[in-house]
Amino acid sequence: MVTFTPTGEYGSVVGGKIQNGKFSVEGVFPGQNLVAIVATREFTFSQNSEEMRTAAPPQGANGPDTRWKDPVDIIPRNAVGNNVAYDFVPGRNDMNLELSNPPQSN
């Protein structure tokens, strides 16, 4: 999913699906818009406590192990090139959105 959020006072958030690396969105408000790309993996929630117990790793001596949680976001919000402002003019605007891994924190 790609979304366009106007940075000024006017306009509405619009967005669309990305399919085969391409997207087309109508109604992007002219001017500066924040462009965000979101992709998530399918996630099935446990239906009851027994399913949760089965899915969770055993608790170690130092408390619960939180490393087993698989992130649902495929594209992190802080990926380089994500959540960047672009200027749009009335009519057709072609763009190539390139993302890369976020910088490693020390």
N, C-alpha and C positions, 0 to 999 in steps of 0.2 A: 504494500500500500504506500502510495506517495501522497502527501498532503501539502497544501499551499495555504499559509496563514498570513494575511496582510499585516504588515508591521505598523501601519497607520491607524487612524480612527475608523476608516470605512472599509467595507468589504466583508465577505464571509469566508470561512474556512471551506475549501473544496478539496476533493481528493479522488483518487481512483486506483484501481488494481494495476499492478505491474504483471504483465504476462509475457513470457519469453523475452524478458529484458526490455520490453517496450511498454509505454503507457500513453494515454491520451486523456486529458482532463479539460473540460469546458468550464467557463465561468471564473477563471482566475482573474482577480481584480488587478487592473493595471497599477503599476508602482512596485514598491519593494514587498516581497513575500518571503517568509521563512519556509524553506523546503525541507520536509522531514520524510525519511524513508523508514518504514517499520515493517519488519518481517518476523513472524513468530512461528514456532513449531507447534504442532498439535499437542495438546496437553490434556490428559484424562485425569480428572480429580477422583480421589478415593471416594467410594460411596458409603463407607462405614468405617468404624474404628479398626475392625479386623484387617481390612485392606490396607489401612495406614500402617498397622503394626508389621504386616508382611513386607511392605515396600521399604520401610525404614531400616537402616543398618543397626546393628546392636550398639547400645550405649557403652562407650569406653570408660576408663577410669577417670578421664578428664571431662566427663559430661557427654552430652549428645554430639554425634558427629554430623556437622552441617555440610560436609563436602559432598554428600550424595545428591544434593539438590541440583538438578539439571536446569540451567537457565532456559527460560521459554523464549527470550529474545534471540533471534538469529543475527540481527543487525543491531549492535549496541547504539544507544542514543549518542554516545560520544565518538562514534566512528568518524574518522577524518572525512570531511565532505558532507556529513549529515547535519541537519539543522543549520543550514547556511542560508543567508539572505541573498536573493537574486532580484534584479529589476526586470519587470515585465512591461511590455508595451501592448496597446490594444491590437488584437488580431493574433495571428499564429506566432508562437514562440517555440523554437526548437532548442532543446538542451540535452547535454550528455552528463548525467550524474555519475561521478566516479567516487566510490567509497573505498577506504582502506582501514586496516585495523587501527584502533586508537593507540596513542602513545603509551608505552609501558610506564607504570608508576613505580617509583623506587620505594 
